[in-house]
C-alpha cells in the first residue's frame, strides 16, 4: 500500500465509522420508545429493554452498514473535491478507478461482516428477541411490583408502601393469599425477597409483623405476631417457547436454501424461504455498487458546495432497500419468481450506478446529477431572493 492508499484509508475511516455509529444509534432510538412502552405495559423489568435492543442490533446493522459505507466514502471524496485535492490527484494521472482501491477494501470487509450478520447472527438474535417478547407477555421474566399498588401472583395479592436500595429493602408490606384449606393475611414493617435452590419458589422474608390465618375447620382466626417469618411464594409455571424457525427471519442462509430447494416442503414455505434467501444475498451483493455510486454523487459542480449528492445518496439507498422488501413480499406470495423480483431491480440499479460512474469518471466535465444541481441552485436563489426582510436588488430600490 503506497502513500496515496494510506492517505485514502485515513480520509475514509473517520466519516465511515462516524456514520456507521450514528446510523445505528438513530435506528435504535427509533425503536427504544416503543420497547419501553411495551415492557412497562407488560410489567416487566427495565433490564429487558436493553436485552431486546441488543438482539435487535444485528438487524439494524444490516441496514446501517451499507448506509455508513456509502456516506463514509461519499464524504471522503466530497472533502477531496472541495479542497481541490482531487483535482491535483487527477492532474498527476491518478484515475477514479485507482482511487477506488481503498474504498473497495473497506467494502469487501464490511460486505463479509454484513453477510455474517444477516446470514447467521441475525436469525439467532431475532429468535432470542421473540423469546423475550413471549416471556414478557406470559410473565416468565417476572412482573414488576409497583409501589403503592396491589399486585396479583395467582392466588396471592401483595402491596408494598416503600422500596429502597433498588428494590432489595421493602417496607409497609401487606400480603393476602387464598389456600385450599383457608386463607391468611400478613402485615409487616419490612421484607426482602430471597432466592432458594428450588427454581419454582422464592422466599419472602418478613420482619416485625402480624399473621392472621383463617382455616375452614375453625371459625376463630389464628393470630401470630413475629419478629422474623419466611413466607414461601410458589412461582407460576409457564409453557416453553417454540423452537427456532417459526419465521424466515430466524433461519440461517443454509437453512433457507435447504427449505427452498426441498420438493417435499409446502409451496408457500418454499416460496417464502427462496424470497428471504435472495433478499439477503442481493442486499449484500449490492454493497459492491456503493463505492461507484458514492464517487458519482460526491463531486459537486465547479465553484459549488452543494450537498445535493449527500441527500440523494440516502434517498437512493433507502428507496432501493424498500424496493427489495417489496420484491421479497411478492416472491413470498408466489406471484412472481423471487429471482426476477429481487435480481431484476438489482440489474436496473447496477445499470444506473455504472452510467453515473462512467459519466463522472470518463466524460469530460460530466456531472450525472448536473440537471438536478441546476434546478436546486435556481430554486435556492429564488427562495433567498424573496425571503422576508431581505433587501431588494439595487435596480429595484427607490429613492427617498
Residue pairs with C-beta under 8 A, 6 or more apart in sequence:
1 9
4 89
4 94
4 98
4 99
5 101
5 102
8 76
8 99
8 101
8 102
8 103
9 102
9 105
11 76
11 79
11 80
12 72
12 73
12 76
12 102
12 103
12 106
13 72
15 71
15 72
15 75
15 76
16 68
16 69
16 71
16 72
16 73
16 76
16 106
17 68
17 72
18 72
19 67
19 68
19 71
19 72
19 75
20 64
20 65
20 67
20 68
20 69
20 72
21 68
23 63
23 64
23 67
23 68
23 71
24 57
24 60
24 61
24 64
24 68
27 60
27 63
27 64
28 53
28 56
28 57
28 60
31 53
31 56
32 49
32 53
35 49
35 52
35 53
36 49
38 133
38 136
39 45
39 46
39 48
39 49
39 52
39 136
42 136
42 137
42 139
43 139
43 143
43 144
44 135
44 136
44 141
44 142
44 143
44 144
45 141
45 142
45 144
48 132
48 136
48 141
51 132
52 129
52 132
52 133
54 125
55 125
55 126
55 128
55 129
55 132
56 125
56 129
57 125
58 117
58 118
58 121
58 122
58 125
58 126
59 122
59 125
59 126
61 114
61 117
62 114
62 117
62 118
62 122
62 283
63 321
65 110
65 113
65 114
65 117
65 287
66 114
66 283
66 286
66 287
66 290
66 317
66 321
67 314
67 317
67 318
69 106
69 107
69 110
69 287
69 290
69 291
70 290
70 293
70 294
70 313
70 314
70 317
71 294
71 310
71 313
71 314
72 106
73 103
73 106
73 290
73 291
73 294
73 295
73 298
74 294
74 295
74 297
74 298
74 309
74 310
74 313
75 298
75 310
76 298
77 86
77 99
77 294
77 295
77 298
77 299
78 298
78 299
78 300
78 309
78 310
79 85
80 86
80 89
81 87
81 298
81 299
81 300
82 300
82 305
86 299
89 99
95 361
96 295
96 357
96 360
96 361
97 361
99 295
100 291
100 292
100 295
103 291
103 294
103 295
104 288
104 291
107 287
107 288
107 290
107 291
110 287
111 284
111 287
111 288
114 283
114 284
114 287
115 284
118 280
118 283
118 284
119 252
119 253
119 280
120 252
120 253
122 249
123 244
123 249
123 250
123 251
123 252
123 255
124 244
124 250
126 247
126 249
126 250
127 244
127 250
130 241
130 246
130 247
130 250
131 241
132 141
134 140
134 241
135 141
135 238
135 241
138 238
138 239
139 236
139 238
140 238
143 151
143 153
145 151
145 158
145 160
145 163
145 167
147 160
147 161
147 162
147 163
148 159
148 160
148 161
149 159
150 157
150 158
150 159
151 157
151 158
151 159
152 158
153 233
153 236
154 234
154 236
155 177
155 178
155 179
156 175
156 176
156 177
156 178
156 233
157 175
157 176
157 177
158 173
158 174
158 175
159 173
159 174
159 175
160 170
160 171
160 172
160 173
160 174
160 191
161 171
161 172
161 173
162 170
162 171
162 172
163 169
163 170
163 171
164 170
164 171
168 192
169 190
169 192
170 190
170 191
170 192
171 189
171 190
171 191
172 189
173 186
173 187
173 188
173 189
173 190
173 191
173 206
173 209
174 185
174 186
174 187
175 185
175 186
175 187
175 188
175 204
175 206
175 231
176 183
176 184
176 185
176 186
177 183
177 184
177 185
181 215
181 216
181 217
182 213
182 214
182 215
182 216
183 213
183 214
184 211
184 212
184 213
184 214
185 211
185 212
186 206
186 209
186 210
186 211
186 212
186 229
186 231
187 209
187 210
188 206
188 207
188 208
188 209
188 210
188 229
189 207
189 208
189 209
190 206
190 207
190 208
191 204
191 205
191 206
191 207
192 204
192 205
193 202
193 203
193 204
193 205
194 202
194 203
194 204
194 205
194 230
195 202
195 203
196 202
196 203
199 235
200 234
200 235
200 237
201 232
201 233
201 234
201 235
202 232
202 233
202 235
203 230
203 231
203 232
203 233
204 230
204 231
204 232
204 233
205 228
205 229
205 230
205 231
206 226
206 228
206 229
206 230
206 231
207 227
207 228
207 229
208 226
208 227
209 225
209 226
209 229
210 223
210 224
210 225
210 226
211 223
211 224
211 225
211 226
211 229
212 221
212 222
212 223
212 224
213 221
213 222
213 223
213 224
214 221
214 222
215 222
244 250
245 251
245 255
248 256
248 272
248 273
248 275
248 276
249 276
251 259
251 273
251 276
253 277
253 280
253 281
256 273
256 274
256 276
256 277
256 280
257 273
257 277
259 265
259 269
259 270
259 273
260 270
260 273
260 274
260 277
261 270
262 270
265 273
267 334
268 334
271 331
271 332
271 333
271 334
271 338
272 332
274 331
274 338
275 327
275 328
275 329
275 330
275 331
275 332
275 338
275 341
275 342
276 328
276 332
277 338
278 328
278 331
278 338
278 339
278 341
278 342
278 343
279 324
279 325
279 327
279 328
279 331
279 338
279 342
282 324
282 342
282 343
282 346
283 321
283 324
285 346
286 320
286 346
286 349
289 349
289 350
289 353
290 317
292 353
292 354
292 356
292 357
293 313
293 316
293 353
293 356
293 357
294 313
295 357
295 360
295 361
296 353
296 356
296 357
296 359
296 360
296 368
296 369
297 309
297 310
297 312
297 313
297 356
297 368
297 369
298 309
299 309
299 360
299 367
300 306
300 307
300 308
300 309
300 373
301 367
301 370
301 373
304 373
304 377
306 373
306 376
306 377
308 369
308 372
308 373
308 376
309 369
312 369
312 372
320 345
320 349
323 345
324 342
324 345
327 336
327 338
327 341
327 342
327 344
327 345
328 338
328 341
328 342
330 336
330 341
331 337
331 338
331 341
331 342
355 368
356 368
356 369
359 366
359 367
359 368
360 366
360 367
360 368
367 373
384 390
385 393
391 397
